[in-house]
């Protein structure tokens, strides 16, 4: 592998494991159906929600390159048709089977915006997201659920070569058994989930992986809007083709947490979860590095405006029109960059829906990301343990000129203060993993 390709792999693996690069479902209206959908069309026992969006934007660093490299600025055109369906009609009649499904596609066109030598238009492509969720006997004492999705993610590497792109398919599917005794005050779930990541380019076959996960979670509501929570899962992560990148080790991660979620006052809610996580990596050609520490989440949410009441004078927190949340998350994930990475992230999030016409959402976060000792495929050490500081911010607003037409703007910013690492064993060439990226979009959408 040439040094420049090694550098691309370094940057790409970092983006894959930490940034969570957006796929076909990165627009807010696709992630939140409550905000994104309109009244819909009733067809038999189903309600269809079609939509289409068009956006024009600017991307300051298409390839996530370091500031001292040839950063590619581009203009972007993005078109996103979508369709979702559900059998929950406006009458809200009880159902034995609840169905939700959807599909969306995002076409991206890239136009050079600065003095770049990269042929960015070659990277035009289409991301796709399909999903389905079926719940059996949702109101009964015993029930079940099946779910699945297929996502095609479009992600260029930091090389101006489409054959080195990190385009990939994410598969996920599973099911769970649901038990709700006592009129729904307590519920317990036990399930299984399969996941796979399949890269489209043959040179990245060694990054393909599959995960089998067994999970359980439960909730005991001891007050109408307050509950004790627990969740736990164990997974089995395997890389079927690790010859080229034998520093990638399979693992059997384990997590368990307990906590509390509920309203402390009419305007203040608290979510607090704490537990333990361990990565349990398998032995291989490189020394084993494991995460073994506390994990958890804490979030304090303030509701500036009370929700409409149900007639009894009590507000339902789920229908609040605005909220401000301050939170912290600590967890770990398997990494293409080494055995794992751990992340501590603090965040501030706010949202508002004003007079049924104006949507405003914003979030800012600061993360401390830690990597263990890293190794080359031959077992020699690439670097000691190190940390990165990551900054992220996003803002989205939409004005509804009609009940089915919105004009919107979206801004996202990501910055990574990282280190420089050797690109290959025996090499003296280093690659700077730091980068920052600003993306701005304005557009319009029609939805039903």
N, C-alpha and C positions, 0 to 999 in steps of 0.2 A: 504494500500500500504506500503510495507516494506521500510525503509529508503534508502536502496541501490537503489530501484526502483525509489524513489523520486529523488535521485541524478541523475539517468539516465535521468529522465524527464527534470530536470533543464538543464543539458548539451545539451540534444537533442533539446529541445525547443529553446535554444540559437542558436544552429547550424541551425535549420530550419528557424529562423527569421532573422538571420544576415548574415551568411556566404554564403547563396545561394548555398548549396552543389550541386556539379555538377551531372547531370543526364547522360542519354545516349549521350547527345550532348555536352560533355565537351572538345573534341578535336577541335583545331582551324579550321581544314579543314571541319568540319561539321557545325560550326557556320558561316563560311564565304564561301558561294558557289562560289564566284568569284575566290577565291584562291584554293578551294578544288576540283573543277571540272575540267575535261579535255575537249577534243573536243567532246566527246560523240558519240553515235550511232544514226543515223537518222532511225526511224522506222515509216513509214507513215508520219503523221503530227506531230510526236513527236520526241524529242531527249532524249535518255536514257543515264544517267551518272552512271554506276556502279563503285564500289570501294570496296577495302578491305584493312584493316590495321592490323598489328601485332606489339605489343610493349612489352618490358620487362622493369620493373621499380622497384623502391624502395619507400616505404611509411614509414615515421618515426613515425607516430602516427595514425594508422588506425582508432581508436575509438575516436579521439579527446579528449583524457584524459588530466588531469592536470599533470604537471611535477612530482608531488609527488605521483602519482598513478602508477599503473602497465601499463606503456606505451607499446603498442604492435607495434613493428617494423616488417614489412613484405616485402617480395619480391612480385611483382605482374606481372601477365601476362594478357594482355588485347587484345582481338580480336574484330575488329569492321567492319563488312560488312555494306555496305550502297548502296542505290539506289535512284536516283532522276530522275524526268522527267519534261520536259517543252515542250510546243508547239512553243517556240521561236526558229526557225531554223536559220541556218547561213545566209540565204537570208534576214532575218529581214523584211519580208513582213508585211504590216499592218494587224492587226487581230481584229476581233470583240470580241473574247473571249481569254483571256490570262490565261494559266493554268500552275501552278507549284505545284509539290507534291514530297514527299520524305519519306523514311523510313530508319532507321538505328537501329542497335542493338549493344550493347557493353557487351561482356562476360568478367567477371573478375574472375581470379583465384588468391588466396592468399596463400603464403608460408611463414612460420615463418622465420624471419631474425635475431632475437635476443633471449634472454632468457625470453620468454613469456610463461605463463601457459594457454593462450587462444587457443582454437582450431579454428584458423582463417580460416582453409580450409572449415569449415561449412558455411561460408558466401559467397562462390562462387555463383554467380547469374548473371542474364542478365537484363540490362536496355534497354529500347526500346523508340524510338522517331518516331512518325509518324506525318506528317503535310501535309496540302493542302491549296492552295490559288488560287482563281479563280476571275479574274477581267473581268467585262463586259464593252464593248465599251471603252477600255482604252484611245483611242485617241479622243473620242467624247466629246461633251459639257456636256452630262449627262451620268453617268455611275454608276456602282455598284461593290461591292466586297464582296465575302464570304471567310471566313478563318476558320481554325480550326486545332487543334493538340491534340494528346494524348501522354503523356510522362509517362513512368514507371521509377521512380527514386529509385535507390538502395542506402540505407544509414544505416549502422549499428548504434545502440545506443552505449553508452560507457559501456554497459554490454556485456559479452561474451555469449550472448544468442540470437539465431536467432529469437526466439519468441518475443523478445523485439526490433526488428529492426524497423526503421522508413521507411521501404519501402512503397511507395505510388504511386497513380495514379493521375496525373494532367490532367484535361480536360479543353479545351478552345475552344470556337466557337463563331462566330458572323458574322456580316455583316455591311456594311456602304454604304451610298448613297454619290455619288461624283458629284459635280457641278463645271465645269471649263469654265466660260464665258470668253470672251475677248481673245480668242486664247490661253488659258492656262496661261496667266499672273497672273490670280487669280484662286485659287481652294479652295473649301470648302467641308468638309466631316462631315457627321453626322451618328453615328452608335451605335450599341448595341453589347455588349460582355458578354457571360456567362462563368464563370469559376468555377471549383470545385476541391477540394483536398480530396482524399479518401485514408485513410490509410488501409493497408492490414491486420494488426493485430487488433483483436477485442478490445484489451485493450486500443487502441488509438482512438476508435470511437468518443470520445468527442472532438478530434481535427479536425474531418471532418468539412468542411465548403463549402459554395457556395456563389458566388458573381455575382450579376447582375450589369452591368456597362453601363451607357449612356455617350457617349463621342462626342466631336466635335473638329475639328482642321482646320486650314486654313493657306494659304500662299499668299502673294501678292509680285510678282517679279517686282520691280520697276527698276531693272537693270538685264542684262542677267544672272548674277551669284550672285545676291544679293536680299534678300527677307525679308519682315516683316512676323513674325509668331505669331500665337495664338493657344492655346489649352486649353480645359477645360473638366472635367469629374466629374461625381458623381456616386457613387457605393453604393450597399446595400449588406453588408457582414453579413451572418447569420451562426451560429453554431447550427445544428439541434439536437445534443445530448450533452448538456452541463452539465448534472447532476453531473458527476464525477469531472469535472473541471469548476465549475460555476464562476470562476474568468474570464472566457472568455466571453466577451460581444460583441454582434453584434454592427455594426457601419454603418454610412452613410457618408463616407469620401467625401470631396469636394475639388477639385483643379482647379485653373485657372492661366494661365501664358500668357504673351506676350513677344515678343522679336525680335531678329534680327539674320540673318545668311547670311554670304556672304564673298566675297573676298574683302579685303581692299587694297591689292596690288596683283601682279601676284604670289607672294609667301606666302602671309600672309592672313589667314582667321579668322573670329571671329564669334563665336556663343554666344549669350547672351540672357537668358530667365529669367524672374523674375515674381513672382506672390504670391499667398497666398494659404495655405492649412489648412484644419480643419478636425479633425477625426470624430466628432459628434457621440460618443459612446452612446449606449442606456443604460438605467438604468437596474440594476440587483441586485444580492446579494452582490456585492462589490461596494465601492465608485467609481464613474465615474472619469476617468482621460482622458483628451483630449489634443491633439496637436492642436495648433492654432497659426500659425506663418508664416513667409516668407519662400517660397521655390524658387528654381531656379537652373540655371546652367550657367556657363561661361567657354568657352574653346577657347584658342588661338592656332591656328594650323599653323605651318611653313612647307613649301614644299621646301626642299633643291634643288630638281631637278624639272625643269618644265616638264610638260607632253608633249607628241607629239602634234603637232599642227594640226588643221583641214584644213590646206591649206591657211587660211587667216592670219596666223601669231599669232592667239590667242590660248593660251593653255587651255585645258579643265581640270579643277581641279579634276574632278571625276576620271581621268585616271593617276593621278600622281603616280610615281613609289616609292616615299618615302615621309614620313611625320613625324613630331614631334609635339605632342599636349600637352599643359599644361592646366589643367582644375580643376573645383571645382563644386560639386553637393551638394545641400541641399534638403532633402525630408524626408518623414515619411512613415511608413508602419504599417499595423496591425501586431500584434505579438502574438505568442502562449505563450509568456513568461509573458505577461501582456496585457494592453490595446493596446499599440503601442510602437514603438521606433522611434526616430529621428536620422538622420545621416548627418553629415557634412564630406565630403570626398574630399580631394585633390589628384590629380593624374598626372602622367607624362607617356605619351604613345608614342611609336615610332615604325615605320614599314618601311621596304624597300623590294623591289623586284629587285634583281640585275641581269642584263643580262639574264632575263627570266629563271634563274636557281636556284638562292639562295633566299629564303624567310627568313626574320628576323623580329620578332615581340617581343616587350617587353612592360611591363607596371608595374608601381609601384604606390601604393596608401597608404595614411594615413587617417584613419577615426576616428572621435569622435562620438561614439554611445551613445545616452542618453535614459534611461528608466525612466518612472514615478514611483510613489509609486507602489509597488507590494503587492498583497494580496493572502492569502490562500483561498481555496474554502469556508471556513466557515466565511469569511469576516475579519478575523484578519490580521493585516499588517505583511507581510513577510520582507519588507525592505523599507527604504525611497528611494527617487529618487537617481540614481547613473549613472555614465558614465563609458564607457570602451574606451580604445584606441586599435585600430586594425591596423595591418600592413599587406599589401598584396603585393606580387611581382610575376610576371610570365615572362617567356622567352620561345620563341619557334623559332626554325630554321629548315629549310628543304633544302636539296640539291637535285635538279632534275638530277639524273643520266641519265634519259631518259625523253622524254616529258610526259610519263605516269607512271613513277616510281620515287618515292622520298624516301630519307633517312632522318629521322628527329629526333629531340630531344626536349623534353618539360620539363621545370622545373617550379614548383609553390611552393610558400612559404606563409603561413598564420600564424599570431601570434596575440593572443588576451590577452591583459593585463586587467583583470577583477577583480571581487570581490568574496568573499565567502558569500553564503547565506544559511539560515536554510533549511534543507531538508523537514521538515514537521512541522505543527502547534504543539506547545508544546514540540518540540524536541530541544536539544542543539547541535545536529550534524550539521556541516556546510559542504558545498560542494564548492570547489574552481572551479570557472568557467573559469579560465585562461587555455590556451593551445597554443601550436604551432605545426606546421605540415609542413614537407618538402616532396614533391613528385617529383621524377625524372623518366622520361621515355625516352628510345631510341627505335626506331623502323623503320619500312619501310611500304610503302603503294603503292598499284597499283590503278590507277584511270583513268577514261575515261570521 
